[in-house]
């Protein structure tokens, strides 16, 4: 369940990051309120996920989902540059997020040698 919380926290981070753009420095009321609500939801879910997921892994996945998702939406919503280099590094970021999930819960090397 912690990984689901973390996934949703990362997705809500995308919402509030895009909301910051639409709020125009918190000068537009509706996007500002939506942004603040999603910031709160995002951090509550992130905190809940850290009950189980190690803090380093949780933070990397949380920010990775937010960064990759926001960058991808920036390409489609705000017509930002979509160079092959940018897409390659986004792919690496996503690969890293998946990799962190795959190794979570594995024994450290020291424990494996002792076994």
N, CA, C and O of each residue as an XYZ file, in Angstrom:
460
protein
N       0.822     -1.195      0.000
C       0.000      0.000      0.000
C       0.865      1.257      0.000
O       0.477      2.278     -0.568
N       2.047      1.188      0.641
C       2.936      2.347      0.712
C       3.374      2.791     -0.683
O       3.502      3.987     -0.944
N       3.601      1.832     -1.575
C       4.019      2.196     -2.924
C       2.887      2.863     -3.697
O       3.134      3.715     -4.551
N       1.664      2.484     -3.403
C       0.519      3.150     -4.043
C       0.431      4.588     -3.540
O       0.215      5.512     -4.324
N       0.599      4.775     -2.225
C       0.626      6.134     -1.676
C       1.721      6.964     -2.344
O       1.515      8.128     -2.687
N       2.884      6.346     -2.521
C       4.010      7.056     -3.115
C       3.737      7.408     -4.574
O       4.068      8.508     -5.016
N       3.149      6.504     -5.310
C       2.789      6.773     -6.713
C       1.798      7.927     -6.799
O       1.975      8.847     -7.596
N       0.760      7.874     -5.979
C      -0.250      8.947     -6.002
C       0.367     10.268     -5.532
O       0.035     11.328     -6.063
N       1.260     10.209     -4.544
C       1.942     11.422     -4.082
C       2.747     12.042     -5.216
O       2.733     13.260     -5.394
N       3.444     11.214     -5.978
C       4.218     11.708     -7.119
C       3.326     12.311     -8.191
O       3.663     13.338     -8.781
N       2.187     11.672     -8.443
C       1.246     12.203     -9.444
C       0.635     13.522     -8.985
O       0.438     14.435     -9.786
N       0.337     13.617     -7.690
C      -0.216     14.881     -7.195
C       0.847     15.977     -7.192
O       0.523     17.162     -7.274
N       2.122     15.579     -7.097
C       3.188     16.570     -7.226
C       3.173     17.188     -8.625
O       3.418     18.384     -8.780
N       2.891     16.388     -9.623
C       2.787     16.909    -10.991
C       1.674     17.944    -11.068
O       1.839     18.999    -11.682
N       0.534     17.636    -10.439
C      -0.610     18.557    -10.466
C      -0.234     19.891     -9.846
O      -0.516     20.945    -10.416
N       0.412     19.851     -8.659
C       0.711     21.137     -8.022
C       1.843     21.870     -8.721
O       1.873     23.101     -8.702
N       2.768     21.157     -9.334
C       3.836     21.840    -10.071
C       3.264     22.581    -11.280
O       3.647     23.717    -11.560
N       2.350     21.931    -11.988
C       1.689     22.585    -13.121
C       0.788     23.702    -12.598
O       0.671     24.758    -13.220
N       0.159     23.463    -11.460
C      -0.691     24.490    -10.845
C       0.075     25.752    -10.515
O      -0.466     26.854    -10.617
N       1.340     25.604    -10.115
C       2.165     26.785     -9.845
C       2.287     27.659    -11.086
O       2.257     28.886    -11.003
N       2.424     27.013    -12.226
C       2.519     27.758    -13.487
C       1.220     28.521    -13.751
O       1.244     29.703    -14.092
N       0.087     27.830    -13.590
C      -1.211     28.454    -13.857
C      -1.605     29.502    -12.811
O      -2.390     30.405    -13.100
N      -1.058     29.380    -11.593
C      -1.416     30.336    -10.545
C      -0.739     31.691    -10.753
O      -1.136     32.691    -10.153
N       0.279     31.714    -11.601
C       0.993     32.955    -11.924
C       1.447     33.675    -10.651
O       1.093     34.828    -10.405
N       2.236     32.963     -9.859
C       2.744     33.556     -8.618
C       1.661     33.742     -7.573
O       1.709     34.687     -6.786
N       0.694     32.853     -7.561
C      -0.437     32.893     -6.631
C      -1.284     34.165     -6.801
O      -1.872     34.661     -5.840
N      -1.336     34.676     -8.020
C      -2.170     35.854     -8.286
C      -3.535     35.478     -8.867
O      -4.435     36.315     -8.922
N      -3.692     34.230     -9.299
C      -4.987     33.753     -9.793
C      -5.586     32.840     -8.718
O      -5.010     31.800     -8.400
N      -6.735     33.225     -8.159
C      -7.272     32.509     -6.985
C      -7.546     31.014     -7.187
O      -7.084     30.202     -6.386
N      -8.274     30.632     -8.221
C      -8.642     29.219     -8.365
C      -7.419     28.318     -8.555
O      -7.285     27.330     -7.833
N      -6.524     28.620     -9.497
C      -5.338     27.767     -9.608
C      -4.483     27.782     -8.336
O      -3.837     26.785     -8.015
N      -4.475     28.884     -7.625
C      -3.707     28.969     -6.369
C      -4.265     28.024     -5.320
O      -3.511     27.309     -4.660
N      -5.589     28.019     -5.162
C      -6.231     27.135     -4.184
C      -6.013     25.673     -4.567
O      -5.685     24.847     -3.715
N      -6.195     25.355     -5.845
C      -5.988     23.976     -6.313
C      -4.546     23.549     -6.039
O      -4.298     22.431     -5.587
N      -3.612     24.433     -6.312
C      -2.202     24.133     -6.083
C      -1.931     23.848     -4.613
O      -1.270     22.862     -4.288
N      -2.425     24.686     -3.732
C      -2.204     24.505     -2.293
C      -2.842     23.207     -1.797
O      -2.244     22.487     -0.998
N      -4.035     22.913     -2.262
C      -4.705     21.661     -1.868
C      -3.877     20.461     -2.305
O      -3.705     19.516     -1.535
N      -3.359     20.485     -3.536
C      -2.576     19.348     -4.021
C      -1.207     19.257     -3.361
O      -0.660     18.162     -3.228
N      -0.644     20.387     -2.947
C       0.606     20.337     -2.182
C       0.362     19.589     -0.866
O       1.158     18.738     -0.470
N      -0.728     19.912     -0.207
C      -1.051     19.260      1.072
C      -1.298     17.766      0.868
O      -0.762     16.937      1.603
N      -2.112     17.428     -0.132
C      -2.393     16.012     -0.414
C      -1.106     15.269     -0.735
O      -0.865     14.176     -0.224
N      -0.291     15.866     -1.579
C       0.956     15.256     -2.008
C       1.860     14.931     -0.824
O       2.375     13.818     -0.719
N       2.051     15.902      0.065
C       2.952     15.679      1.191
C       2.360     14.740      2.234
O       3.105     14.012      2.891
N       1.058     14.737      2.402
C       0.443     13.775      3.326
C       0.641     12.345      2.827
O       0.981     11.452      3.603
N       0.427     12.135      1.538
C       0.622     10.802      0.969
C       2.091     10.395      1.000
O       2.416      9.242      1.284
N       2.973     11.342      0.707
C       4.414     11.093      0.764
C       4.829     10.676      2.178
O       5.583      9.718      2.349
N       4.344     11.385      3.172
C       4.652     11.056      4.567
C       4.121      9.679      4.930
O       4.800      8.908      5.609
N       2.917      9.368      4.485
C       2.323      8.063      4.765
C       3.151      6.942      4.122
O       3.346      5.888      4.727
N       3.631      7.170      2.910
C       4.444      6.165      2.216
C       5.743      5.893      2.962
O       6.244      4.768      2.956
N       6.294      6.932      3.610
C       7.565      6.766      4.311
C       7.435      5.976      5.608
O       8.440      5.704      6.264
N       6.216      5.604      5.987
C       6.055      4.685      7.116
C       6.706      3.344      6.802
O       7.172      2.646      7.703
N       6.737      2.988      5.514
C       7.242      1.685      5.096
C       8.444      1.784      4.159
O       9.421      1.053      4.323
N       8.377      2.675      3.189
C       9.434      2.795      2.184
C      10.596      3.597      2.792
O      10.362      4.623      3.431
N      11.835      3.147      2.601
C      12.979      3.891      3.123
C      12.989      5.338      2.603
O      12.626      5.594      1.455
N      13.403      6.259      3.447
C      13.308      7.685      3.145
C      14.047      8.059      1.852
O      13.526      8.830      1.045
N      15.235      7.529      1.655
C      15.994      7.863      0.444
C      15.304      7.388     -0.813
O      15.229      8.114     -1.804
N      14.803      6.173     -0.773
C      14.083      5.617     -1.915
C      12.793      6.383     -2.137
O      12.468      6.749     -3.267
N      12.054      6.627     -1.057
C      10.773      7.338     -1.174
C      10.964      8.719     -1.781
O      10.219      9.114     -2.678
N      11.962      9.454     -1.295
C      12.178     10.801     -1.792
C      12.601     10.792     -3.260
O      12.129     11.609     -4.050
N      13.487      9.873     -3.621
C      13.933      9.784     -5.008
C      12.773      9.445     -5.943
O      12.657     10.027     -7.022
N      11.925      8.519     -5.540
C      10.791      8.136     -6.371
C       9.771      9.270     -6.435
O       9.268      9.588     -7.512
N       9.466      9.874     -5.304
C       8.512     10.981     -5.238
C       8.935     12.131     -6.151
O       8.149     12.599     -6.975
N      10.162     12.574     -6.002
C      10.628     13.697     -6.819
C      10.833     13.284     -8.272
O      10.638     14.085     -9.186
N      11.228     12.032     -8.479
C      11.417     11.543     -9.850
C      10.123     11.511    -10.639
O      10.071     11.947    -11.789
N       9.073     10.987    -10.007
C       7.764     10.972    -10.668
C       7.326     12.401    -10.962
O       6.866     12.708    -12.062
N       7.475     13.265     -9.969
C       7.082     14.660    -10.154
C       7.873     15.350    -11.252
O       7.307     16.049    -12.093
N       9.185     15.150    -11.240
C      10.037     15.803    -12.233
C       9.769     15.278    -13.641
O       9.611     16.058    -14.579
N       9.718     13.967    -13.784
C       9.491     13.382    -15.110
C       8.103     13.743    -15.632
O       7.950     14.143    -16.786
N       7.105     13.599    -14.782
C       5.739     13.911    -15.210
C       5.558     15.367    -15.563
O       4.890     15.697    -16.543
N       6.152     16.246    -14.766
C       6.041     17.670    -15.037
C       6.769     18.033    -16.329
O       6.278     18.840    -17.118
N       7.928     17.442    -16.540
C       8.670     17.708    -17.778
C       7.898     17.212    -18.999
O       7.857     17.887    -20.028
N       7.294     16.044    -18.886
C       6.516     15.494    -20.011
C       5.291     16.364    -20.282
O       4.992     16.667    -21.437
N       4.583     16.765    -19.233
C       3.434     17.658    -19.436
C       3.872     19.020    -19.970
O       3.153     19.640    -20.753
N       5.043     19.486    -19.550
C       5.571     20.742    -20.077
C       5.740     20.687    -21.583
O       5.499     21.671    -22.283
N       6.156     19.536    -22.073
C       6.317     19.352    -23.518
C       4.969     19.449    -24.216
O       4.849     20.109    -25.249
N       3.957     18.798    -23.661
C       2.651     18.740    -24.324
C       1.769     19.953    -24.041
O       1.089     20.439    -24.944
N       1.768     20.446    -22.815
C       0.858     21.533    -22.431
C       1.446     22.908    -22.742
O       0.736     23.800    -23.207
N       2.744     23.076    -22.485
C       3.369     24.391    -22.630
C       4.289     24.476    -23.839
O       5.013     25.457    -24.006
N       4.259     23.443    -24.686
C       5.040     23.424    -25.928
C       6.534     23.645    -25.660
O       7.210     24.358    -26.402
N       7.033     23.026    -24.595
C       8.455     23.124    -24.281
C       9.258     22.225    -25.210
O       8.716     21.317    -25.840
N      10.540     22.488    -25.283
C      11.453     21.747    -26.140
C      11.402     20.247    -25.832
O      11.409     19.842    -24.669
N      11.350     19.428    -26.890
C      11.340     17.970    -26.725
C      12.494     17.372    -27.521
O      12.280     16.519    -28.383
N      13.707     17.814    -27.238
C      14.873     17.310    -27.960
C      15.114     15.841    -27.632
O      14.625     15.321    -26.630
N      15.865     15.198    -28.487
C      16.184     13.788    -28.260
C      16.988     13.622    -26.969
O      16.837     12.623    -26.267
N      17.837     14.596    -26.660
C      18.615     14.530    -25.427
C      17.698     14.612    -24.200
O      17.851     13.846    -23.249
N      16.755     15.541    -24.234
C      15.822     15.692    -23.115
C      15.012     14.419    -22.911
O      14.840     13.961    -21.781
N      14.520     13.854    -23.993
C      13.737     12.622    -23.896
C      14.594     11.456    -23.404
O      14.112     10.603    -22.658
N      15.856     11.415    -23.815
C      16.754     10.349    -23.357
C      16.977     10.452    -21.846
O      16.942      9.443    -21.141
N      17.205     11.666    -21.356
C      17.422     11.823    -19.912
C      16.146     11.581    -19.116
O      16.208     11.083    -17.992
N      15.002     11.921    -19.675
C      13.736     11.572    -19.011
C      13.591     10.055    -18.939
O      13.125      9.517    -17.934
N      13.988      9.373    -20.000
C      13.976      7.909    -19.992
C      14.879      7.344    -18.915
O      14.512      6.385    -18.236
N      16.064      7.931    -18.751
C      16.976      7.493    -17.688
C      16.359      7.715    -16.308
O      16.484      6.875    -15.417
N      15.701      8.844    -16.147
C      15.050      9.150    -14.868
C      13.975      8.112    -14.558
O      13.907      7.595    -13.443
N      13.148      7.815    -15.535
C      12.083      6.818    -15.346
C      12.692      5.441    -15.078
O      12.199      4.698    -14.229
N      13.751      5.104    -15.793
C      14.456      3.839    -15.573
C      14.974      3.761    -14.136
O      14.885      2.709    -13.503
N      15.509      4.858    -13.622
C      16.001      4.910    -12.251
C      14.893      4.727    -11.233
O      15.079      4.048    -10.223
N      13.737      5.332    -11.492
C      12.595      5.187    -10.587
C      12.156      3.727    -10.523
O      11.934      3.184     -9.440
N      12.032      3.103    -11.678
C      11.636      1.691    -11.731
C      12.694      0.829    -11.042
O      12.361     -0.108    -10.316
N      13.960      1.146    -11.269
C      15.046      0.402    -10.632
C      14.994      0.484     -9.122
O      15.200     -0.518     -8.437
N      14.718      1.673     -8.593
C      14.603      1.814     -7.139
C      13.480      0.956     -6.585
O      13.619      0.356     -5.519
N      12.378      0.896     -7.299
C      11.259      0.059     -6.846
C      11.663     -1.409     -6.857
O      11.312     -2.164     -5.950
N      12.394     -1.805     -7.877
C      12.767     -3.214     -8.016
C      13.732     -3.671     -6.926
O      13.674     -4.824     -6.499
N      14.614     -2.788     -6.471
C      15.593     -3.206     -5.466
C      15.134     -2.945     -4.041
O      15.802     -3.370     -3.097
N      14.013     -2.259     -3.861
C      13.521     -2.005     -2.513
C      13.200     -3.325     -1.833
O      12.532     -4.186     -2.405
N      13.679     -3.475     -0.619
C      13.392     -4.681      0.145
C      14.434     -5.773     -0.015
O      14.386     -6.774      0.700
N      15.377     -5.605     -0.940
C      16.436     -6.602     -1.073
C      17.422     -6.450      0.069
O      17.595     -5.357      0.608
N      18.067     -7.545      0.437
C      19.043     -7.530      1.520
C      20.277     -6.726      1.105
O      20.692     -6.784     -0.052
N      20.861     -5.981      2.039
C      22.142     -5.326      1.744
C      23.219     -6.369      1.466
O      23.105     -7.514      1.905
N      24.253     -5.982      0.746
C      25.324     -6.912      0.399
C      25.941     -7.583      1.617
O      26.260     -8.771      1.569
N      26.113     -6.847      2.699
C      26.722     -7.412      3.909
C      25.885     -8.565      4.462
O      26.432     -9.577      4.901
N      24.566     -8.411      4.442
C      23.699     -9.483      4.943
C      23.743    -10.686      4.033
O      23.668    -11.818      4.510
N      23.865    -10.470      2.714
C      23.903    -11.585      1.780
C      25.187    -12.399      1.974
O      25.161    -13.627      1.892
N      26.308    -11.718      2.232
C      27.583    -12.423      2.441
C      27.564    -13.244      3.724
O      28.149    -14.326      3.786
N      26.876    -12.716      4.764
C      26.816    -13.406      6.045
C      25.909    -14.641      6.016
O      26.056    -15.547      6.836
N      24.994    -14.665      5.085
C      23.999    -15.744      5.057
C      24.580    -17.049      4.564
O      23.869    -18.050      4.484
